[in-house]
Amino acid sequence: MSHNIYYRKTMIEFNKIKSIFDTHSSFIITSHVNPDADAIGSELALCYYLKSLGKSVRIINFSETPAYLNFLDEENLIEHFKETLHAEAILKSEVILVVDLNQLSRTMEMEKHIRKSKAALMCIDHHENTEKFSEDLFVDIEYTSTGEIVYELLASDSSYKMDYKAALNLYAAIMTDTGSFKYDRTSSRTHRIAAHLLELGVNPRETHNKIYDQGSKGKLQLLGRALSSFSCEGNGKIGIMTITKKDIGETKTVEADIDGFINHCLTVSGVVIAIFFVEIEDGIKISFRSIGNIPVNKLAGEFGGGGHFNASGARFPNGKLDEIKLKVIEAAKKYIIE
């Protein structure tokens, strides 16, 4: 079976990325708070690649890896940030590579150490409105995922032989950020990349099952509470769900367990904007989704957030849930296309 590698010429200068890799020996890779499969998969694929080049590599994330993604990191390469253990390493690293984020603040407590470090700072990402925190920002919003960018970076190196471990992580990254290959940016090229990753041994049913279909009893109960909270505003065009700290506590779940819940709002006929409010320990997390030409990244931006055109988020570090909901819902009504 042939193992063709598919990649396109892009505005991202892969040769410049590889030049940075070639001229440095120690790397720290990190991503955003509460990392998803695109973040985790991209980090691990880059780690495998850099290690194949003989580099010293550590992955350090502010948040622990969600339990449902632990299967991607069987070697336990990802470290959970602790200031006493990792601050000095961040300061002394030659290169800090951040992936799948557009604002350095999304590294949370790691941000201050990253900004103090004399390391070369670089970013590989596919989100809009990127903060100019480095001269080496490799960002292209036309990609479905950061994983797709990383795939093409690795594929552009003819001396690198991608293996199953890298393929599994990149497939998980791309599959999840394309909504299982249904979102608008999914292209024939995306499917050709996925086909190559399957050729390398990835089992699509097993991977999908581990990410989406394996959860605790508490997660199912939490979904029930989210669905029970569903309501509509804006003449039925805005679908709203809410989860409280009490819900999370009583079902013995964690914030990561809500991943994907918001998509249920968009299954309701007539709903074109979905808003999911989650009360967490350090504030209120809001997720936005939309259908068609409704820019929820702009809506999120009104509250200090951002993301993709049809999928974005924001956080309030403090404030009352009911008051925040009222403000956000009223703002969302301006985006409804009658």
VOGU-3710 file (C-alpha; in Angstrom, 3 decimals, decimal comma):
1> mshniyyrkt> 0,000/0,000/0,000  1,369/3,409/-0,928  1,865/5,955/1,818  1,440/9,195/-0,065  1,687/12,329/2,029  -0,591/15,192/1,114  0,189/18,798/1,824  -0,337/22,131/0,157  1,773/25,180/-0,382  0,681/27,634/2,238
11> miefnkiksi> 1,444/30,997/3,722  3,058/29,218/6,646  6,802/29,008/6,026  7,555/25,420/6,969  11,207/25,937/6,048  11,436/28,717/8,645  9,910/26,455/11,310  12,381/23,713/10,435  15,232/26,217/10,541  14,295/27,104/14,132
21> fdthssfiit> 14,126/23,413/14,951  17,503/22,735/13,338  19,335/25,546/15,123  18,165/24,797/18,684  18,491/21,772/20,918  16,018/22,141/23,824  12,284/22,715/23,483  9,274/23,147/25,726  5,879/22,609/24,098  2,676/23,903/25,683
31> shvnpdadai> -0,922/24,762/24,840  -4,054/26,333/26,250  -5,842/25,742/29,539  -8,135/22,679/29,437  -6,496/21,234/26,324  -8,614/19,393/23,778  -7,615/16,681/21,323  -6,272/19,198/18,805  -3,950/20,670/21,438  -2,844/17,326/22,896
41> gselalcyyl> -2,490/15,619/19,535  -0,482/18,478/18,029  1,824/18,656/21,056  2,585/14,939/21,026  3,100/14,719/17,248  5,547/17,637/17,427  7,293/16,032/20,392  7,799/12,753/18,491  9,119/14,672/15,489  11,562/16,787/17,501
51> kslgksvrii> 12,801/13,729/19,380  13,442/12,034/16,019  15,744/14,987/15,262  17,678/14,326/18,471  16,226/17,275/20,386  15,501/17,541/24,098  11,743/18,042/24,447  9,297/18,502/27,326  5,542/19,034/27,090  4,266/21,102/30,016
61> nfsetpayln> 0,590/22,070/30,244  -1,138/24,204/32,829  -4,079/21,785/32,987  -4,010/18,052/33,398  -4,863/15,996/30,329  -8,584/15,112/30,316  -9,080/11,455/31,214  -10,720/10,651/27,881  -7,538/11,729/26,049  -5,045/9,790/28,174
71> fldeenlieh> -4,911/7,066/25,529  -3,090/9,513/23,235  -0,203/9,822/25,717  0,596/6,241/26,644  4,207/7,199/27,428  3,093/9,888/29,915  5,148/12,563/28,196  2,849/15,428/29,183  3,707/17,114/32,489  1,206/19,010/34,637
81> fketlhaeai> 2,593/22,477/35,418  3,800/23,139/38,931  5,610/26,389/39,494  8,254/24,916/41,803  9,090/22,202/39,285  8,788/23,976/35,956  9,386/27,739/36,288  13,159/27,410/35,997  12,908/24,995/33,064  10,737/27,497/31,181
91> lksevilvvd> 13,227/30,287/31,846  16,170/28,182/30,644  14,635/26,540/27,593  16,034/27,530/24,195  12,647/27,415/22,459  9,100/27,599/23,797  6,597/26,338/21,243  2,937/27,116/21,944  0,283/25,407/19,869  -3,442/25,784/19,273
101> lnqlsrtmem> -3,906/29,125/21,002  -4,110/32,740/19,907  -3,638/34,519/23,244  -0,693/33,762/25,530  -2,929/34,407/28,545  -4,556/31,050/27,784  -1,498/29,386/29,314  -2,717/30,825/32,641  -0,042/30,887/35,385  2,583/29,767/32,877
111> ekhirkskaa> 2,236/33,062/30,990  4,380/35,164/33,328  7,237/32,658/33,160  7,011/32,383/29,374  7,126/36,168/28,993  10,165/36,385/31,302  12,034/33,641/29,479  14,780/34,522/27,005  13,783/31,500/24,924  12,827/31,867/21,302
121> lmcidhhent> 9,032/31,927/21,385  7,030/30,478/18,511  3,397/29,589/17,853  1,635/27,173/15,509  -2,112/27,789/15,362  -5,250/28,145/13,220  -7,361/30,621/15,221  -8,254/34,184/14,293  -7,167/37,397/16,055  -3,787/36,130/17,214
131> ekfsedlfvd> -1,976/38,186/19,822  1,377/39,401/18,489  3,387/37,845/21,303  6,221/36,652/19,078  7,907/37,354/15,753  7,540/33,680/14,903  3,783/33,209/14,600  2,882/30,447/12,170  -0,870/30,896/11,849  -3,267/30,048/9,026
141> ieytstgeiv> -7,002/30,239/9,726  -7,838/28,289/6,560  -6,756/25,069/8,232  -9,339/22,883/9,968  -7,089/22,373/12,963  -3,625/22,868/14,370  -3,200/19,133/13,821  -3,597/19,628/10,085  -0,826/22,246/10,104  1,438/19,939/12,103
151> yellasdssy> 0,708/17,099/9,685  1,786/19,234/6,736  4,882/20,418/8,578  5,943/16,833/9,219  4,937/15,755/5,727  7,116/18,467/4,195  10,209/16,792/5,674  11,021/13,997/3,208  13,489/12,443/5,661  10,854/11,921/8,362
161> kmdykaalnl> 8,874/8,692/8,472  5,612/9,268/10,275  4,632/6,334/12,492  1,441/5,104/14,128  1,891/7,145/17,341  2,105/10,433/15,472  -0,676/9,389/13,105  -3,062/8,554/15,971  -2,519/11,931/17,606  -2,910/13,866/14,378
171> yaaimtdtgs> -6,039/11,936/13,426  -7,588/12,684/16,843  -6,663/16,364/16,451  -8,166/16,683/12,982  -11,236/14,513/13,600  -12,315/16,465/16,679  -11,697/19,949/15,294  -13,634/19,132/12,115  -16,600/17,828/14,112  -15,913/14,328/12,797
181> fkydrtssrt> -15,275/15,769/9,320  -18,501/17,773/9,005  -17,478/21,410/9,608  -17,221/23,904/6,761  -13,440/23,916/6,366  -13,325/20,144/5,880  -11,997/19,632/2,353  -10,979/16,836/0,034  -7,422/17,515/1,202  -8,501/16,934/4,798
191> hriaahllel> -9,939/13,563/3,832  -6,782/12,629/1,907  -4,722/13,430/5,001  -7,086/11,325/7,117  -6,763/8,482/4,592  -2,985/8,538/4,946  -3,280/8,445/8,738  -5,554/5,399/8,432  -2,946/3,771/6,192  -0,523/4,175/9,081
201> gvnprethnk> -2,764/2,061/11,297  -5,278/4,406/12,916  -8,638/2,752/13,576  -11,304/5,458/13,063  -14,094/3,664/14,936  -11,894/2,903/17,946  -10,505/6,450/18,080  -13,962/8,029/17,841  -15,276/5,639/20,482  -12,525/6,472/22,978
211> iydqgskgkl> -13,046/10,209/22,594  -16,825/10,472/22,315  -18,457/7,261/23,477  -16,625/6,318/26,665  -17,618/8,245/29,759  -18,643/7,887/33,362  -22,160/7,498/34,690  -21,748/11,001/36,085  -21,029/12,428/32,642  -24,294/10,986/31,315
221> qllgralssf> -26,133/12,423/34,302  -24,475/15,794/33,693  -25,607/15,711/30,063  -29,133/15,053/31,329  -28,963/18,173/33,484  -27,621/20,230/30,582  -30,423/19,041/28,295  -33,013/19,712/31,012  -31,760/23,298/31,260  -32,308/23,953/27,553
231> scegngkigi> -34,311/27,026/26,622  -34,698/29,324/23,633  -34,491/33,084/23,183  -34,643/35,392/20,183  -37,781/33,897/18,635  -36,385/30,407/18,959  -33,103/31,174/17,197  -30,841/31,166/20,264  -30,489/27,891/22,148  -29,189/28,069/25,717
241> mtitkkdige> -27,927/25,458/28,159  -26,503/25,939/31,643  -24,453/23,838/34,045  -23,779/25,001/37,601  -21,046/24,134/40,079  -23,715/22,204/41,969  -24,422/20,079/38,888  -20,724/19,264/38,470  -20,303/18,492/42,167  -23,373/16,290/42,514
251> tktveadidg> -22,549/14,235/39,416  -18,882/13,912/40,465  -17,690/15,206/37,100  -15,129/17,739/35,894  -15,190/20,648/33,479  -13,711/18,533/30,677  -16,771/16,258/30,780  -18,940/18,953/29,180  -16,986/18,842/25,917  -19,418/18,559/23,013
261> finhcltvsg> -22,584/19,172/25,033  -23,239/22,493/23,306  -23,743/20,822/19,944  -27,078/19,425/21,168  -28,483/22,976/21,075  -27,974/23,135/17,316  -30,025/19,978/16,768  -33,168/21,953/17,614  -34,959/23,195/14,504  -34,642/26,950/14,085
271> vviaiffvei> -31,686/27,403/16,444  -28,785/29,185/14,718  -26,809/30,356/17,780  -25,983/28,061/20,704  -24,734/29,404/24,033  -23,574/27,177/26,870  -22,946/28,701/30,306  -20,824/26,688/32,732  -20,233/27,787/36,303  -16,710/26,725/37,291
281> edgikisfrs> -14,476/27,286/40,326  -12,856/30,445/38,956  -15,798/32,072/37,197  -18,160/31,475/34,293  -17,136/29,727/31,080  -19,213/30,451/27,976  -19,146/28,483/24,733  -20,686/29,756/21,503  -21,614/27,903/18,311  -23,435/29,099/15,219
291> ignipvnkla> -24,731/28,000/11,858  -24,061/29,858/8,616  -22,827/33,440/8,461  -23,143/34,308/12,147  -19,738/35,371/13,542  -19,811/34,131/17,123  -16,108/34,974/17,378  -17,199/38,625/17,311  -19,880/37,917/19,885  -17,294/36,244/22,110
301> gefgggghfn> -14,964/39,176/21,490  -17,478/41,513/23,127  -16,726/39,655/26,360  -12,967/39,306/26,006  -13,078/35,958/24,254  -12,600/34,729/20,727  -12,030/31,725/18,521  -13,452/30,606/15,190  -16,196/32,192/13,105  -18,723/29,494/14,090
311> asgarfpngk> -17,164/28,221/17,327  -15,806/30,455/20,076  -15,664/31,000/23,803  -15,194/33,489/26,611  -14,652/33,499/30,364  -15,774/35,753/33,188  -13,402/35,489/36,177  -16,156/36,735/38,458  -19,768/37,871/38,414  -23,207/36,406/39,019
321> ldeiklkvie> -24,363/33,729/36,594  -27,862/35,168/36,048  -26,539/38,667/35,347  -23,912/37,385/32,923  -26,475/35,255/31,107  -28,742/38,249/30,636  -25,936/40,392/29,179  -24,686/37,697/26,829  -28,127/36,691/25,564  -29,048/40,313/24,868
331> aakkyiie> -25,792/40,769/22,944  -26,436/37,564/20,983  -29,819/38,841/19,768  -28,002/41,471/17,681  -26,423/38,698/15,620  -29,669/37,020/14,612  -30,362/37,335/10,913  -34,070/37,710/10,397
//
